[in-house]
Amino acid sequence: MEKETGRIEGFSDGVFAIAITLLVLDLHVPEADAISNGNEILIFMKNQWPTFLAFILSFFSIFIMWVNHHKIFKQIYSRNSGIMFANGLILFLVSAVSYPTALLAKYFNGEAASVVVAIYTGIFVLINLAYNLLWYLASKNKKLLRPGITDEAIRKIHNNYLYGLPIYIIALAFSFWIPVVALMIILGLWIFWALSSGKIEMSMKE
């Protein structure tokens, strides 16, 4: 069976690359006339810690989403309009990550922390839903998937994405209560998604 998703994957890789590159635009250096010695540079960088935190969180979140996107399209061999539009929704949301990242960098260390963290975690709730939608549309017709994939492998991948949703919702809830905990949950999800991508790889070999 010939794979028909090459153009989708190539276009998606480009969008992921642009989205992850846009994050660096929020990292700024001090004005030359504002710094007179190395100590002042260190102080400036210390005061910019919310910006670095937001950059690191978003960079690795997008990177891990790209890894999982790559793995899921190793399973999808054919495409239809539903798959293309669901993938487009993922790309739309991924390209929007830079905006809540900028809000987090600018307002996390202030009174608006709970709101900006809620917006930040909310975008990942939507992305997770989009991934679930993509896999649902692909897996409901087994003819769209790689030859020989088992029902057990399909179920494992479905559960893998579905189980992440309540964790993201918990993080969103904590955003309004303890914003730092919400970001810690997002950090923990790096590990979850990194490990889960391995499960998808195992399913490919079944």
Backbone hydrogen bonds, N-H to C=O, Kabsch-Sander energy under -0.5 kcal/mol:
donor,donor_aa,acceptor,acceptor_aa,energy
4,E,77,Y,-4.1
9,E,5,T,-2.6
10,G,6,G,-2.4
11,F,7,R,-2.5
12,S,8,I,-2.4
13,D,9,E,-2.5
14,G,10,G,-1.6
15,V,11,F,-1.9
16,F,12,S,-2.7
17,A,13,D,-2.3
18,I,14,G,-2.2
19,A,15,V,-2.8
20,I,16,F,-2.3
21,T,17,A,-1.6
22,L,18,I,-2.2
23,L,19,A,-0.7
24,V,21,T,-1.3
25,L,22,L,-1.4
26,D,23,L,-1.5
27,L,24,V,-1.8
28,H,26,D,-0.7
34,A,31,E,-1.6
35,I,31,E,-0.5
35,I,32,A,-0.9
41,I,37,N,-1.2
42,L,38,G,-1.9
43,I,39,N,-2.1
44,F,40,E,-2.4
45,M,41,I,-2.6
46,K,42,L,-2.3
47,N,43,I,-2.2
48,Q,44,F,-0.8
48,Q,45,M,-0.5
49,W,46,K,-1.4
51,T,48,Q,-1.0
52,F,48,Q,-1.7
53,L,49,W,-2.6
54,A,50,P,-2.5
55,F,51,T,-2.3
56,I,52,F,-2.6
57,L,53,L,-2.6
58,S,54,A,-2.4
59,F,55,F,-2.8
60,F,56,I,-2.1
61,S,57,L,-1.8
62,I,58,S,-2.6
63,F,59,F,-2.5
64,I,60,F,-2.5
65,M,61,S,-2.1
66,W,62,I,-2.4
67,V,63,F,-2.2
68,N,64,I,-2.4
69,H,65,M,-2.3
70,H,66,W,-2.6
71,K,67,V,-2.2
72,I,68,N,-2.6
73,F,69,H,-1.8
74,K,70,H,-0.6
74,K,71,K,-0.7
75,Q,71,K,-0.6
75,Q,72,I,-0.8
76,I,72,I,-0.9
77,Y,75,Q,-0.6
77,Y,144,L,-2.3
78,S,144,L,-2.4
84,M,80,N,-2.2
85,F,81,S,-2.5
86,A,82,G,-2.5
87,N,83,I,-2.5
88,G,84,M,-2.0
89,L,85,F,-2.0
90,I,86,A,-1.8
91,L,87,N,-2.3
92,F,88,G,-2.4
93,L,89,L,-2.3
94,V,90,I,-2.7
95,S,91,L,-2.5
96,A,92,F,-0.9
97,V,94,V,-1.2
99,Y,96,A,-1.3
101,T,97,V,-1.8
102,A,98,S,-2.0
103,L,99,Y,-2.1
104,L,100,P,-2.5
105,A,101,T,-2.5
106,K,102,A,-1.8
107,Y,103,L,-2.6
108,F,104,L,-1.7
110,G,107,Y,-1.0
110,G,108,F,-0.6
113,A,110,G,-1.4
116,V,112,A,-2.4
117,V,113,A,-2.5
118,A,114,S,-1.8
119,I,115,V,-2.3
120,Y,116,V,-2.3
121,T,117,V,-3.1
122,G,118,A,-2.2
123,I,119,I,-1.5
124,F,120,Y,-0.8
125,V,121,T,-1.5
126,L,122,G,-2.0
127,I,123,I,-1.9
128,N,124,F,-2.3
129,L,125,V,-2.1
130,A,126,L,-2.1
131,Y,127,I,-2.3
132,N,128,N,-2.3
133,L,129,L,-2.3
134,L,130,A,-2.4
135,W,131,Y,-2.4
136,Y,132,N,-2.3
137,L,133,L,-2.6
138,A,134,L,-2.0
139,S,135,W,-2.9
140,K,136,Y,-1.6
141,N,138,A,-0.7
142,K,140,K,-0.5
144,L,141,N,-2.4
145,L,142,K,-1.4
146,R,75,Q,-2.5
149,I,146,R,-1.6
154,I,150,T,-2.0
155,R,151,D,-2.3
156,K,152,E,-2.3
157,I,153,A,-2.1
158,H,154,I,-2.2
159,N,155,R,-2.8
160,N,156,K,-2.2
161,Y,157,I,-1.8
162,L,158,H,-2.3
163,Y,159,N,-2.7
164,G,160,N,-0.6
165,L,161,Y,-0.7
165,L,162,L,-1.0
167,I,163,Y,-0.7
168,Y,164,G,-2.0
169,I,165,L,-2.2
170,I,166,P,-2.3
171,A,167,I,-2.3
172,L,168,Y,-2.2
173,A,169,I,-2.2
174,F,170,I,-2.4
175,S,171,A,-1.1
176,F,172,L,-0.6
176,F,173,A,-1.0
177,W,174,F,-0.8
178,I,174,F,-2.1
181,V,178,I,-0.8
182,A,178,I,-1.5
183,L,179,P,-1.9
184,M,180,V,-1.9
185,I,181,V,-2.2
186,I,182,A,-2.0
187,L,183,L,-2.4
188,G,184,M,-2.3
189,L,185,I,-1.8
190,W,186,I,-0.9
190,W,187,L,-0.9
191,I,187,L,-0.8
192,F,188,G,-1.8
193,W,189,L,-3.1
194,A,190,W,-2.7
195,L,191,I,-2.6
196,S,192,F,-2.6
197,S,193,W,-1.9
198,G,194,A,-0.7
198,G,195,L,-0.6
199,K,195,L,-1.1
200,I,196,S,-1.9
201,E,197,S,-1.8
202,M,198,G,-2.1
203,S,199,K,-2.2
204,M,200,I,-1.7
205,K,201,E,-0.9
205,K,202,M,-0.6
206,E,203,S,-0.9
